[in-house]
Amino acid sequence: MPTDSTVTACLSELQIHLVARHEKSRYKELIAQHHYLGDLAKIGETR
C-alpha cells in the first residue's frame, strides 16, 4: 500500500482543466479508449 507521501507526490503532478471545444474530440477518444466505463453520457451541467 502506498504511503501518504507517495500519494501526495503523485497528486502534486496532477493537472486538471476544463475541456475546450477544440479538445472535445480528443477527449472523447481518450475516454473511450482508457476509462473503464468508456465514453458514457455526461451527468450534470455540460456545454
Backbone as CSV, one residue per row, in Angstrom:
resi,resn,N_x,N_y,N_z,CA_x,CA_y,CA_z,C_x,C_y,C_z
1,MET,0.850,-1.182,0.000,0.000,0.000,0.000,0.894,1.244,0.000
2,PRO,0.575,2.219,-0.883,1.419,3.420,-0.940,1.291,4.265,0.324
3,THR,2.368,4.946,0.631,2.359,5.825,1.800,1.699,7.145,1.433
4,ASP,1.326,7.913,2.459,0.714,9.219,2.221,1.642,10.119,1.422
5,SER,2.934,10.059,1.692,3.872,10.930,0.973,3.980,10.523,-0.494
6,THR,3.861,9.232,-0.792,3.884,8.773,-2.185,2.648,9.268,-2.920
7,VAL,1.499,9.153,-2.288,0.248,9.613,-2.898,0.304,11.122,-3.110
8,THR,0.766,11.852,-2.129,0.876,13.303,-2.233,1.817,13.690,-3.369
9,ALA,2.931,13.002,-3.504,3.884,13.289,-4.579,3.253,13.044,-5.942
10,CYS,2.501,11.976,-6.080,1.844,11.672,-7.354,0.768,12.715,-7.676
11,LEU,-0.018,13.066,-6.688,-1.100,14.021,-6.914,-0.587,15.434,-7.147
12,SER,0.587,15.747,-6.629,1.122,17.092,-6.831,1.462,17.350,-8.297
13,GLU,1.630,16.299,-9.082,1.920,16.429,-10.507,0.657,16.474,-11.362
14,LEU,-0.483,16.211,-10.762,-1.751,16.160,-11.483,-2.202,17.562,-11.881
15,GLN,-2.615,17.700,-13.128,-3.142,18.968,-13.621,-4.538,18.731,-14.167
16,ILE,-5.463,19.604,-13.820,-6.862,19.476,-14.251,-7.275,20.781,-14.914
17,HIS,-7.943,20.661,-16.059,-8.525,21.837,-16.697,-9.776,21.411,-17.449
18,LEU,-10.649,22.385,-17.704,-11.860,22.121,-18.464,-11.490,21.772,-19.897
19,VAL,-12.279,20.916,-20.515,-12.035,20.530,-21.900,-12.562,21.647,-22.803
20,ALA,-11.673,22.239,-23.580,-12.064,23.285,-24.525,-12.758,22.649,-25.728
21,ARG,-13.525,23.454,-26.431,-14.260,22.936,-27.597,-13.332,22.251,-28.602
22,HIS,-12.174,22.837,-28.849,-11.262,22.260,-29.839,-10.603,20.968,-29.344
23,GLU,-10.736,20.645,-28.047,-10.165,19.419,-27.482,-11.199,18.301,-27.333
24,LYS,-12.454,18.604,-27.609,-13.545,17.671,-27.309,-13.403,16.318,-28.011
25,SER,-13.056,16.317,-29.286,-12.940,15.031,-30.000,-11.795,14.195,-29.433
26,ARG,-10.683,14.835,-29.086,-9.551,14.094,-28.487,-9.930,13.569,-27.111
27,TYR,-10.639,14.384,-26.333,-11.110,13.967,-25.009,-11.992,12.717,-25.136
28,LYS,-12.969,12.757,-26.039,-13.875,11.624,-26.218,-13.111,10.369,-26.637
29,GLU,-12.137,10.550,-27.508,-11.312,9.431,-27.969,-10.546,8.797,-26.798
30,LEU,-9.928,9.638,-25.979,-9.137,9.131,-24.847,-10.021,8.473,-23.792
31,ILE,-11.168,9.075,-23.501,-12.084,8.495,-22.516,-12.593,7.137,-23.005
32,ALA,-12.980,7.059,-24.256,-13.466,5.788,-24.814,-12.387,4.717,-24.768
33,GLN,-11.158,5.127,-24.974,-10.048,4.170,-25.020,-9.567,3.759,-23.632
34,HIS,-9.533,4.681,-22.679,-8.852,4.417,-21.411,-9.742,4.326,-20.167
35,HIS,-10.940,4.899,-20.192,-11.786,4.860,-18.996,-12.501,3.519,-18.928
36,TYR,-12.568,2.945,-17.750,-13.135,1.602,-17.622,-14.605,1.530,-17.993
37,LEU,-15.326,2.637,-17.984,-16.727,2.646,-18.403,-16.911,3.139,-19.838
38,GLY,-15.843,3.551,-20.465,-15.944,4.058,-21.830,-16.472,5.477,-21.856
39,ASP,-16.966,5.889,-22.990,-17.457,7.252,-23.181,-18.960,7.294,-22.914
40,LEU,-19.335,7.364,-21.652,-20.740,7.419,-21.271,-21.269,8.839,-21.369
41,ALA,-22.587,8.961,-21.380,-23.199,10.291,-21.361,-22.794,11.001,-20.077
42,LYS,-22.588,12.307,-20.180,-22.171,13.092,-19.026,-23.364,13.371,-18.120
43,ILE,-23.102,13.457,-16.828,-24.143,13.755,-15.844,-23.874,15.148,-15.300
44,GLY,-24.905,15.949,-15.216,-24.733,17.305,-14.690,-24.687,18.311,-15.808
45,GLU,-24.203,19.484,-15.489,-24.166,20.570,-16.441,-23.016,20.408,-17.425
46,THR,-23.325,20.367,-18.692,-22.305,20.323,-19.737,-22.679,21.357,-20.798
47,ARG,-21.706,21.812,-21.522,-21.960,22.825,-22.564,-21.459,22.346,-23.879
